[in-house]
Structures are given as C-alpha cells and as structure tokens.
C-alpha cells in the first residue's frame, strides 16, 4: 500500500478528531472506546493508534484543536506585547472570549464535552492539571492589569488586586458554564458584557469617570478575529 502523503495523514487525523467529538458529545468520554471512534471515522483501530497512543492523547489533541474559553483568556492582547493589558484591552478580550464561545461551533462543542461529558480522573487527570494551570495564568494576567491600572490612577490604591483577579475569572468562568448548560436561558453576549463592564467600573469607585466607554466599531469588528479562535477551521462532519 502506498505511503500516505502528509496532507492525507492530516486529513485522517482530523477525521478521527471529528469522530471523537461527535461520540464524546453524544455518549460521554468514558463510554466511548477507540474502536467506536475508529468505526465512526470509517477507519481501523490501527489507524487510530498510528496517530494517538491512547484515548487521553486523542482527547488532549481534540482540546488543542479547539479554543477553550479559559485558555483563550491568555490570548487577549490585540498585539504581541509583554506589557500588562489596559482595562479597555482586558474588557475587549473577555468579551471576545464570550463571542468565540457563542459563534464558534467547535469551541462550543468541545467546551460542552469538557464541562458535561468527561471525568478528569485516571488517564485524563493531566487535563485537569492543564485547566488549573490555565486558570492560574489567567488570574495572573488579570492581576497584572489591575496593578498597572492602580499605578495609572484608574483604580484605587486600596484595591486588593489578588482578590479582584480571582473574582473576575470566577465571574467569566461562571457565566460560560451556566450558558453551556442552559444556552436558551440567557444571551451570553448581552449579559456577559454587562456583567464584565459592571465589575470593572465598580472597582473604580468614581476614580476615573467614563473609565470604559462603549465598545468602538473597531473593537466590535475585531471580535472573533483575534486570539486562538481566529485560527480554527471547522471540518465537515460525516453525514
């Protein structure tokens, strides 16, 4: 049999991941075997093992291919920079996370699996560690932004930046989890933007009037076009 080209191998890999997404969402991760994934993809189990050593590695590849909202929190800068985010950039980045979750099919599907269809034990324990690491980095990014805002006089010097950073992650993560569980229950973009802006402006306590003006047309135009969510491609599902 002729050796597969790099493109063919990549297409096979995507077919496996597409099949895994469908089965994981339909019946859960623990109840899905590699044999079932192979059958769903129209492949042999050997083809699965050629690309992935086990289900944990396959699951992690599926997560890597999608944009996890929590991890997207680490890609909020409009440009690559080592400088802390401004409050306006922080606000835009958080709203962009909500936008990606609502409008990107793969993000929504994989996030649904990660929340409702997997137990992070045994071979999948490393994925819980990954989530914890991302959450800690996101909190630190928020804290750095708040520290800089205090230095600029935008936030009061009495602000506990550690607590504020944790609270902001809890707010956004909680909104995302609620919406994934009950997508018809509320408008994530509308409620989320109001909650995020209310949180940020409430910390100012009148320090800077008009601290966060409405999103500009340029900011709105960039939603979904920056960060990891802009790099995703949805592959057609099997009929």
N, C-alpha and C positions, 0 to 999 in steps of 0.2 A: 504494500500500500504506500502511495506517495506521501512523503512527509508534508504536514500541513504548513502553509505559509504563516507568517507572523500575524497577518490580518485574519486568517481563518481561525487561528488559535484564539485570538482576541474575541472574535465573534462567538466562538464556542464558550469561552469564559463568561461573556455577557449573557448568553442563553442559559447557562447554569444559574447565574445570579438572578436572572429574571424569574426562572422557575422556582428558585428558593424563596424569593419574595412572595410569590403567589401562594405557595404552600404554607410558609410561615404565617402569613396573614390569615389564611383560611383555617388552619388547624393547630397553630402554635409551633414553636420551635422544638420542644421536647418530643412532640408526637410525630415529627417529620424525620424520616430516615434519608440517608444519602441515596438509597435505592429508589425511594419515591421521587426524590429530586431528579435523579437520572431519567426515570420514566417520564416525568413531567416535561423534561427538556428534550425527550426523544433521543437520549444518549445511553451509553452503557455506564455501569458504575465505575469501570476502569477509567473512563474519560473524566469522571469527577475527581478521582484520585490523582490523575495527571496534573490537575490544576490546584487541588486543595488536599492537604494531608488529612484533614478531618472536618467535622461539622463546625467546630469552633473557628477554624481558619476561614471557612467559607462564610460564616456569619460575620466575621470581622471584615472580610472583603466587601460584603454587602453593605455594612455600615460605612466603610471608607468610600464607597461609590456614591453614597447619598450624602446629603448635608444634614447632620444632626444639629438642630437648633442650638443646643447647649454649646457645641463646639464652634458653631458659626459665630458665637459671641466673641471668639478670639480673632475674628477676621473683619472687624468693624471699621478699621481705618479706611477712608476713601483713597489714601495713598500710603505706600510703604514708608513707615517712619518709626523711629524709636521714641518719639515724643508721646507723652500721655494724651489721650483723647480730650478734646474740649467737650463741654457739656452738650453743645449742639451736635458734635460728631457722635457722642455717646447715644443721644436721643435718636439720631438717624439710624445708627447701627442696630439698635434694639428694635426699631420699627421695621427695619429691613429683615430681621430675623422672623418677625411675625408675617411679613409679606411672603417670604420664601416658604414658610410653613403652609400658608393658605393656598398659594398659587403653584407650588412645585409638587407635581404628583408623586414623584419618588420620595422627596423629603417627607411628605405626609404619610405615605405608605410605610416607609421604614421606621419613622418615628412611632407610628401606631404599633408596629411589631415590637419595638424596643420598650414601649410602655406596657402593653397589654398581653403580649404573646410569648414572653421569654422569662425564664427563671435564671438569675445570674448566680448560678452555683456550679460546682464541678468544673467541667471543661470550659464553661462560659464565665468563670469568675474573673478572668483577666479583663473582660469587657466592663465589668463593674468598676475595676480599678481605673480603666480608661475614662469612664464617665466621671469618677471622683477627681481625677487629675484635671480634666477639662473644667470642671466646676471651680476648682481652686484657682486655676489660671484666670478664669473669667472674673472671679471675685477680686483678684489682684489687679486686673486691668481696670475694674471699676474704682477700686481704692485709689489707684494712681491718678485717675481722672479727677476724683474728688479732692485729693491732696493739692493738685495743681489749681483747681477751682478755688480752693481756700486761699492759696497764695495770690491769686489774681483778684481776690476780694469778691468773688461771685458767690461764695458760700461762707457762712460764718465760721470764725476761728474755733468756736466751741463744738463744731460738728465732729462726731465720732465717725471717722471715715471707715473704720473697720466694720462697724455695725451697719452703716449705710450701704457698704458694698455687699454684705451678706443679704440685707433686706431687698436690694434691687434684684439680685439673682433669684431670690425666693419669689418675688413678685412676678417676674417674667416667666420663670420656670413653672410656677403655679398656673398662670394663665394658659401656657402651652399645654400642660397636662389636662386641665379642665376642658379645653377646646377639643383636643384629640378624642377624649372620652365622649363629649357631647357637642359635636360640630354644629348641630342645629340649635343649640341652646343660646348662643350669642355670637355677635360679629367680632371675631378676634381682632381685626384691624382697628375697628372703631373703639371698642372697649380697651384694647391694649394701648393704643396711642393715648387715650385719655388718662389711663392709669399711670403710664410711664411719665407723661408730662406733669401730671399732678404730683407724683412722687418727687421728681427733680425740682420743680418750682417750690414745693412745700419746704424743702430743705433750705432754700434761700432766705425764707422769713423776711422778705422785703429788702434783702441786701442789695439786689440789683433789679429794679423794676423792669418788666418786659424781658426777663432773662432768656426765655425761649419763645421767640416769635413763631407764628405758624410756619410749618414746613414750606419752603420755597418751591416753585415749579421745578427748579433744577434738582433739588433734593428728591422730590417725588419721582422725577424722571429716572433717577439712578436706582430706585428700589428694584431689587431683583437682578440688577446688572453689576453687582459688586460682591466680593466675597466668594466663598466656595460655591454658593448656589448658582452663580453665573456660569460655572464650568460644567454643570451637569447636562447630560443628554439622556433623554428617555428612549429606551429601545422598545420597539413594538412588542407587545405581548403576543404570545401564541394564542390562536383562537380557542 
